[in-house]
Amino acid sequence: AHLDFLEIGICLGVPGVVILIGGAVAYIRRSYRVWTSRADADDTIRFARMASIAIAMIAAASIVDYPMRTPFMMCIAVLLSLWLARTDQPAATTSHRRHRDAAEN
């Protein structure tokens, strides 16, 4: 099949479809948080927003072809997923930086 999503259902059955739906829900929830974040100037948020768009593009391409089967695209998807998932960390880093700068002054 040239449809990655159908291939998951054919090869992995119900467990594969459940995992696919879980991943889609996690992606949608994370993307919503990133796009509704007020930290527009934060580079981490910018990278996460870019990753959100790129993952959506790869998923859209997977409807008519199978781009995720190539090792290169799998690596890119993992990198994009890490950028999307890492958005909680900068707030702690920024606040830590503020406390450190305040202590130095």
N, C-alpha and C positions, 0 to 999 in steps of 0.2 A: 504494500500500500504506500502511496505517496503522501499520505496524511499521517503525520506523526501521532496525533491524538488517537486515531483509529488503530494504529499499530500498537499502541500501548494497551488498548482494550483487547485486541486480538491476542497479543503475546502474554500479557500479564493477568488478564481477566478482571474480575471484580476488585481484588486488592490493588491492582495497578490503577484502575479508574478512581478508587478512593484516594490513593496517594496523589494522583493528578489533580483531583478536585481540592484536596487539602492544600497542595502547593499553589493552586490558582487563588484560593481564598486568602492564603497568607500573602501572596503578591498583591492582591487587591487591597487588603487592609493596610499593608506597609506603604503602598503607593499613595493611598488616601492620606495617611499621616504625613508623608513627605510633602505632598502637594498642598496640604492645608497648614503646614508649618509657617510660622511667622518669621523664622530665621532666614530671610532671603539672602542676606549678605554672607552667610556661612558657606564656605566652599564645600563642606561635606554635604550639605543639603543640595547644593547645585549638582554635585556628582550623583547623588541619589536620584534626583529628578531626571538627569540624563540617563541613568541606568534604568529607571522605570520606563522611559520611552523606548530605549533600545531593547529591553526584554519584550515589550509589547510588539515591537517590529519583528523580532525573531519568532514570537508566538504566531503572529499573523502570517509570516512566511511558512510556518509549519502547517498551515491549513492546506496549502496547495503543493508543498514540496517537503523535503525532509532535511532541513539545515542542521538540526540538532544531532544528527547521527555522525557528523564529522568531528573528530577530536578537537580540531581548532575551535569550532563554534561551541563545543561543550566547555572548553576552557574560558572562552569569552563570556558565556552565560554564567559560569561560576564567578568570574571576576565582577560582572555586573550585579549579581546577587549579593556579593559581599559589600559592594558599594551601597546597595539599597538597604542592606541590613545594618550597616554601621552608623546610622544616623543618630542613635541614642548616645553615643560616646562623646561627641563634641561638647555637649552642654556641661558635662563633668569636667572636661579638659579646660573649657573656657572659664568656668567658675574657679577651678584650681589655679589657673593663670592669674585671675583677678586677685585672689587671696595672696598669691606669691608676690605679685607686683605691689600690692598694698603693704605687705610686710617689709619689702625692700625700701619703701619710701618712708 
